């Protein structure tokens, strides 16, 4: 592959835009925008040969080496470039139908003294002219050094070849709806899947469908919309078993099929009132159903048990109970049905793969992976497993060796399944933007953060001048700060370890520190005017929830145990104190006296004096804490009202705000992320998810 474009000048100017390839910024006198690395690489290629047509295939090969050609990736990044360069009329980056793209601009190089020299040709020509100015004696030495570096690069940085090739990416579904989960039948002919329509509100409106992968015909497996969660094939009884979340229980049901895989009848297998979440599940030929479950509505709670339920006898047993040393979150049944692969977090917060022999119940540790969450599926030879962290695929052999496969998703790759040498998975796409308006004017919300990817979890500084938020604009979650008045952005958490579970950042009372966590590793960002520093809180494992106002402490959820207890951590003494309160499904915050308040099931409760502040005031949906009280959203269905509770005037609390606010609320309240002072932050989301397929081919190593 020709990688000379990567050696292009570090700083250039294109029209009024200054481009810094080192920092990934495109700026003018009035704005600075941080660009995704692949978008910058694409711009490098175009700048390397301005006013020349570059075929899309060539662009892809240079920017995404060793990847399967995807024209959508090129089109997406061209669109992002045009947006960053204000090229709405597409005259700067010109499209040549059926030929490619060209950059219609004269490039100027910016030297270290901030002077500019116009580039007359490609970057290679500029490099050649620079070499001609070097003295012959020095040129020989430079050539020798370059040769040594080139040879060292081959020896030291030769990528490990994968034994598996992934080829011929093709869509299985392509609609405006969201596919939530799927399972392909063992013979590879049919696919059952759960679908959530974009126009449908809530999980209770999901559909259960079946598709013939040969004829491409599909049909519903049930006429009833439910909160379907997962499903599995039971080929011995020619049926589909699914789980669904009911009002007070988790239900497991069976749908019997005829020879044409059309539904015949449906029956309830068993229901459990003691759990509120279950994992994916698997059924062996002895009618044993294996699954993880807990009563905290989430695998992220880390207190899941592993269960076996026999569908013939109805007998259920617990195979693994929650403990602090290992917290399972994903399972997969091997092709021979002799073992379960279990992914869980060990006491160090690292994802560890274990193998459970189902006959002997012997558990063997296979490998520690990293701090990320992973999805998993067995390869058909049962000698290895496929792992996905949502972005990258890896092959993990039972010997513990890990190999990165030559496929990277620029969206979110979940629930992989290998059947008949084909890999099926769901690719989830999301574009979430942050909007802002004023509580007094209630003007139409304006986008303040928009990067054509996920920008989420905004948090306003105490003086309302800055927004800290999490963004995937550079291909992985990072924390940025945006100034409301100037629009300038600042990257304050770079995520150098390429981890994925980055949580919301919370400001301290002075607006000089942010606290957050990544993969349950908390850290503090210390902010100065022109620089910042990072402090890892190595003594705790968990997720921060708030700063205390009257002491140098943080409120956090302890993930070092399986109970999800709320703790307070003193930054001076580095001592953690349990509050003996489980997070469960609570939204928690601190009042102006540092009392812990929680919101759960329509009730706001003060744990400081064990009193209920409000309860089911027209069905409370969400809280937005303030210094002297909190706003709360209440309503039924899609009809919302915004009200306010004041700590110092409890008798007058629960007042609904004026009519102008309610008119605004009818249209926008379901989008509100945060209210602080006079500022309202909202989110605008566009989501989709389709099922894709790749062919697996063994690669013969030379």
Secondary structure, 3 states (H helix, E strand, C coil): CCCHHHHCCCEEEECCEEEECCCCEEECCCCEEECCHHHHHHHHHHHHCCCCCECHHHHHHHHCCCCCCCHHHHHHHHHHHHHHCCCCCCCCEEEECCCEEEECCCEEEECCCCCEEECCCCHHHHHHHHHHCCCHHHHHHHHHHHHHHHHHHHHHCCCCCCCEEEEEEEECCCCCCEEEEEEECCCCCEEEEEEECCCCCCHHHEEEEEEECCCCCEEECCCCCECEEEEEEEHHHCEEEEEEECCCCEEEEEEEECCCCCEEEEEEEEEECCCCEEEEEEECCCCEEEEEEECCCCHHHCCCEEEEEECCCCCEEEEECCCCCEEEEEEEECCCCCEEEEEEEECCCCEEEEEEECCCCCEEEEEECCCCCCEEEECCCCCEEEEECCCEEEEEECCCCEEEEEEECCCEEEEEEEECCEEEEEEEEEEEEEEEEECCCCCCCEEEECCCCEEEEEEECCCCCEEEEEECCCCCCEEEEEECCCCCEEEEECCCCCCCCECCCEECCCCCEEEEEECCEEEEEEECCCCEEEEECCCCCEEEEEECCCCCEEEEEECCCCCCEEEEEECCCCEEEEEEEECCCCEEEECCCCCEEEEECCEEEECCCCEEEEECCCCEEEEEECCCEEEEEEEECCEEEEEEEEHHHHHHCCEECCHHHHHHHHHHHHHEEEEECCEEEEEEEEEEEEEEEEEEEECCCC
